[in-house]
Amino acid sequence: MPGPTAWQCPNCGASSELPADALTADGSLSHCALCGNGQLYRMKDFPQWLGMLILTLACGSFFVLAVGFYQYNLAWAILLGSAAVDGLIYLIVGDVVVCYRCGTRHSGLPSRAFDPHELAIAEKYRQERIRKEQLQKK
């Protein structure tokens, strides 16, 4: 079977092999290794908090330099430089496949077969979690 099969469970942290039926013949993922859900999406394998930190620092620096010190050239250089760094990070960082139902992240596998995140599908699974929690409270 082609492709990497090592997998780490996000819930318990245990390392194991992907189930044999989770990979297709070409080595891509057919369903979630944890819950078996077939609806998966791809996203960049990059922490969102770091991206937001870079954006916040760039915008804050732009505002302080442009409004506070009237250093427009430096302010624009910082803002455009952060956009260039963001673009470079986007090109370098690989993709990860994520399950809509349980949020398990599968990395190191071919991911181009999956569409990016769709809000309508994510909302369906969010509502499913809410209904399940309400039933457990009764």
Number of C-alpha atoms within 10 A of each C-alpha: 10 10 15 15 16 14 18 18 15 14 10 7 9 9 11 11 11 19 14 10 12 17 21 14 11 10 15 19 23 18 18 25 23 20 12 15 14 15 16 27 22 21 16 16 16 14 8 10 9 10 12 11 11 16 16 12 14 21 17 14 18 22 18 14 18 16 12 10 10 12 14 14 12 14 22 18 13 18 19 14 13 17 15 12 12 14 11 11 14 14 10 9 11 14 20 20 28 24 22 22 21 17 15 20 22 26 18 15 17 18 21 13 13 17 13 15 15 11 9 9 14 17 12 12 15 15 11 13 14 11 11 11 11 10 9 8 6 5
